[in-house]
Amino acid sequence: MVGAKNKTAKAVATFEMLDVVDKDDTVLRQATRTEVEDEFLRFRIVHVMVTNDVGNLLVQWRKADKKVSPRTFTASAAGAVEAGESYEVAAVRELQEELGIKLKKADKLTFMGPFQINKGRPCNGALFVAEWNGDVSNWEDEADAIDFWSREEAEYMLKRFPYLLSNSFQTSLKLYLKLTK
């Protein structure tokens, strides 16, 4: 079964199309996810920070078999923006795919700001925040565990244990903490 799942993941990566962008976020062309990863091309990502009604932040502990940033904490929901897709549409899609959260018009998805990753896999990112107090599901496909952190815990992890946070999560978490003071 494990082999079948890995073959499926490879097939998806081969055919998933992403926009290749410059630092100003101008689309230069499209490429497969495999090309983007193998050639370290700049692409677009979203991070969604899901908070509950007391302001705690949902985080994921990424699975060991993940190609990018295995066994690290990451944003509540995160992923690549598909070719031709807007950041907001990608954020809504990632929430549903990774956490089973289906936002309705009354639910609040707030754009917080852009960010860039220039070391490792270069990408342009968009940070969103969504308040959610319902159930989450589907996370077992992406993560070994999920947890809620208080602001103090998030600041502590960033300061004392940054190596336990994915590179992109370090960047988006710093932005989140700065903008939500």
N, C-alpha and C positions, 0 to 999 in steps of 0.2 A: 504493500500500500504506500509506503513512504516514497518509493521510486516513482510510482504513478503520480503522486502529488507534485514531486519535483519536476517531472516531465511537463505536467500541466502548467506549473509556474513558469518554466522556460518558454513554453509555447505562447503564453500570455505576454511575457516580456518581449518576445520576438515581434509580436504584432501590435502591441500597445504603442500608439503614436503619441509623441510629445512634441510641444513647440520648443525649438532651440532658440534661445533669446540672448541678447547682449545685456550688459550691466544696466542699461536704461530700460530694459524689459521690451525692447523692440523684437518682434518675431523675425528671425532670420530664415528659418526653414523648419520643416518637420523631420523627425527621425524616430526610429523605433527606440523603445526603452533600452534595449540591448546596446544599440549604437551610442546612445547618450551615456550609458554607464561605462562602456568600454573605452570611449574616447574622452571621457570627462567633459562633456559638453554642458554648457549652462542651460538649465531648464527651470520650470516653475513648480513651486510646491505651496501647499497650504498647511497651516497648523491651526487647529481649533482647540481652544482651552474651554473645557466644559466646567462650569462652576455650579454649585448647588446654592440653595437659598441662604446658607450661612457663609458663603464665599469660599468654601473649600474647592480645590482644584483637582479634577480627576486626571490621574497619570497612568500610563501603561508601562509595564516592564516587558520589553520586547523579547520575543522568543530567541533561543540560541541559534536556530537555523535561518534567521533572517540574513540576507546578503549584506544589507546596510545596517550598521549599528546594532549588532546582536547583543543581547543581555545588557541593555541600557534602558534607562527611563526615557520616555518621550511624551509628547503632547497627548492630550485626550484622544484626538483623531488627527492624523497627518497623512499626507500623500502627495503624489505628483498630480499636477493639473494636466489633463489630457489635451491633445491638440485641438485648438479651436474653442476650448472650454474656458469660461470665466473663472476667476478665483472663487467667487461666491458660489457658483454652481458646484465647483469641486469641493468646497467646504461642506455643503449640504450632502453631497454624495458620500464623502468620507465619513461623516457622522452616521449615515445610514449603514454603510458597509462595515465599519469597524465597531460601532456601538449599538446598532439597531435603533438609533434615534431618528425618528421621522419628524422633522420640523414642520409645523403648520404656520400659516401667516401670522398668527397671534404670538408664536414663539419668537424670541429675540435672538437674532444672529447679528452681532455687531463687528464691523471691520475696525480693527485697532490700529493697523499700520503695516507698512511693508518692512521687510528685512532681507538681508543678503548673506549668503554663505560664500566665502571666497577661498576657504581652504578645504581640502578634500574634494568632495563633489560640489562644484560651483552651482548655485541656484539662487533664484529670486523668490522670495516668499511673501505670503500675505498672512497676517495673524488675525484671527477672528475669536470672539468670545461668545459662547452660548450658555445661557442659564438653563439648567435642566434638573428636575427633581424626580423624574420618572425612572423606570427600570432601564437598564442597559443590557444588551445581549450581543451575541456574535463576536465578542472581543477575544474569545479563546483562539480564533484563527490567527490573530495578530500578536497576541500577548500571552505570557505565562501568568500574569497577574495584573490587576488594576487596584488602585488605591486612591483615596482622597487625601490631599495634603493641605494643611493650613498655609496661610501666607508665610508664617514663621518657618514652617518645615521646608517650604520651597526655597526661601532665602538661605536657610541652613544648608540644604543639599547643594545649592549652587555655589556657595562659598567653600564648604568643607569637602564635598565629594563631587566636583564637576566631572570627573572621569566616569562617573556612573550615569551621566546624562548624555544622550546623543549630542553630537556637535550642533545640529540644527536646533535641538530643544534648548541647549544652553543659550543660544542667540534669541530664540523666540520667548523664552522664559524671562530673560533680562528685560526685553521690551515690554512684556506683559506686566512685570513687577514695577517697572518705571511708570507705565501709563495708568496703573490702577492704585497709585499711592493715595 
